[in-house]
Every structure is written in structure tokens, then in C-alpha cells.
Amino acid sequence: DIDPKTGKIVEKNNSLFNQSISRKIFIFPYGKGSTVGSYVIYQLHKNGMGPAAIINNQAEAIIAVGAIISDIPMIHKIDIEKIPNNKEVFVNATEGYIEF
């Protein structure tokens, strides 16, 4: 769960609790929750708190729709376990690859 006003992760059991995703590449395996997820991503964007890009192992419709309506680059079918934390990542969503 993410606060759309601050861009911070508010799920207390998450290892990234209280970290901001704003203007960062947000990497997670897949979405969870309901259709409100698209709206949260859109609100993040409208509040200037959206991620720079989204990378998933497996995209799902809710996250993809949120990325599309918010004009956030998104890529999936990436083995996210190979991406080091806190390392600069280049995302080319048009051609479907990342570099780090």
C-alpha cells in the first residue's frame, strides 16, 4: 500500500515501509489488491509523487492500466531478483529492456 499524497509505502509489514517511490524506479513482482490500484497510481502521478518507471516480473491489468493512464513507463517479464537495490537502472520500456 502506498500513500498517494506522499509516495511513501505505508504497509507496515513491507521491508520498504516509509520509503518513497517518488521519481524512483518501482520494482516489485506483481500487483495485489483491487481495481483501486490503478487509481492510486494515477493519484501518485497527479500529485507529482509517481515513480519514474515500474518493473514487474509479471504485469497485471490493474498495474498496467495505472501506468498507462499515468504515462509511467512500465516493463515486465524481468527477473527482478537480479536487479541490485539502490543501484541506478535504465529502463527502455519502448524496446522492452533494462540496464544496470
N, C-alpha and C positions, 0 to 999 in steps of 0.2 A: 504494500500500500504506500502511496506517495501523496504528500500534501501538494495539491496543485497550485497553491499560493506561494509556497517556499521552494518547491522542488526537492524537498527532503523526504527520505524514506522514513515512514512513521511506524512500520511494523516492528514491534519491539523484539521479536524473535529473529529478525534478519541480522546477519553479521554486518550489514552496512547501515544499521539503524542510525538515524540522524545525519546521514551523509547526503549531500546534494547531488542530484543527477544533472542539474542545470548546466548546459553548454558542455557536457561531457558525453562521451560515447557510452550509452547504457547497454550493458551486456548481461543477458540472462537467458536461461534455457528456453523458456516458453512462457506465455501469459497464463494468468489464472484469474478466476473471478467471473464476473458477469459482463454484460454489454456496457456497463458504466465505464469500463476500462478505456474504451475509445474516447469517451467524453473527458476522462481525466487527462489523457494525453493531449487532447485538444485544449483543455484549460491550461495545462502547463505551457503550451505554445502561446496561447493568448496572453498569459501572464508574464511572458518572457523568461520562463523557467524550464522550458523544454530541453531535452537532450539534443546534442549535436547530431547524433545518429543512434540507431538501435541495431543491435546484433543479437540474433536468436539462433539456437540450434534448430528449432522448428517454429516457423511463423504460424500464427493462427489468425483467424479473421478479425477478431477484436483488436489485437495489437496492430495488424496491418492496416485496418481502416483508420485507426487513430493516427498512425504515421502518415497515411495518405492525406487525410483532411488537414493535417498539421504541417504538411510539407517537410517532414522529417525523413531523411534518408534511412532506409532500412535494408538489411541483408540477412538472409538466413541460410540454413544448411552449412553452418560454420561450426567446427569443433571448438567451442568456447573454452574448453579446458586448456587448450594450447596458448591462449592469449594471456600474457602476464598482467597481473593487476598493477595499476599505476604506471603503465608504460604507454607511450604515445602510439596511437593506432590510426592509420589512414584507411578510410572507408571509401570505396568506389562502388556505390550502390547501382550505378548505371551499368557497369560491366560485371558486377557481382563478385568483387574480391576485396580483401583487406590486406594491409601490410603493417608489420610492426617490427 
